[in-house]
């Protein structure tokens, strides 16, 4: 719905960056697919990077729809999306159980104290 509204209001910018938007959508689908395959659940990592990505989605949408921003908004959003989704995919490949509410990938890499 939001992508359709952006297409109607910012068609030149969206058309120029269609491959970046496709890359964002593919990385999102990859996160969901890997989590569903490994754990049978949708991802719910809620990492700091994922929260930052959510804010960037809001900021990018505002930049496009309100301020009629150019290509830089989509490029910045794609960069943040790919870094965030790479971290989430790595979390799901490393974890033994579904990572829920994990602050970052380094939290999964910390050795646990076993007594």
N, C-alpha and C positions, 0 to 999 in steps of 0.2 A: 504494500500500500504506500509506504513512504518512498520507496524507490520509484513507483509510478508517479507520485506527486513531484519528485525531483526531476523525473524525465519530462513532465509537462512544463515545469517552470524553468528548468536549467538544461534544456535539451543540448545545446552546443557543448557544454562542459561534460555532461554525461556521455555524449557520443564520442568525444575525444578520448575519454578515459574508460571506455567500456571494458577494455581488457583488464584494467586494474580492478574494476568493480567485479568482474568475473573471477579474478584471482581472490578477492576478499570472500566472495560467496563460496568458492571452492575450498578455501582454507577453513571456513566455518563448517562446511559439509564434512571435511576431513576430520575435524575435531569430534563432531557428533558421531560419525561412522566408527572411528577408532574406539571411542568410549562405549558405544553400543556393542561393538564386536567383543571388546575385552571384558566388559562388566555387565552388559545388558541394561545399562542405565544411561540417561542423558548426562552430559558433563555438568558438574556443579562445583568447580574448583574455587570460585570466588577469590581468586588471587588478587593482589594489589594491581598487577598489570592488567588483569581482566576488568577491574573496576575503572582503571585509567582509560582503557579502551572504550568502555561504555560512555565515559565523559567525552572522549574524542568523537564518538559517533554523534552525540548531541551537539558538540561544538561544530563538527563538520556539516551537519544538517543546517544548523543556524547560519553558518558561513555561506552555504550555498543558497538557501532559500531566502534569507533575510538580507544578506549583504551582497548577494550575487557574486560570490568569490569565484576565482578562476581555478585553474588546474591544481594549484598548490594544495587546496583543501582535500582533494581526492588523493593526491600523491601522499600527503601526510597521513591521511586516514589509512591508506593501504599499507604504509610502512608500519604503523602501530598495530594494525590488524595482523599482519604476517608475523611480527615479533611475538605478539600475544598468543596467537594460535599455535605458533611453534612451541612456545613454553607449555601450553596446555596439552598439546600432543605428547611432548616429552614427559610431562607429569604422568599421563595415562600409560605410557610405555614403561615407565620406571616403577610405578606403584604396584603393590601386590593386591591392594583393595582400592575401590573407587576413591580417588582423592576429593574429599569434600571439605570446603573451607580451609584450603591450604594457602598460606600466605604467599609462597613463591616456590620455585622448583628446588631451591637450596634447603627448604624445610624438609623435603623428602630425602635429601642426600645426607642429612645429619645422622651420625651414628647414634643409636639409642643405647642408653645405659641398661644393661641386663645384669641383674644380680641373682 
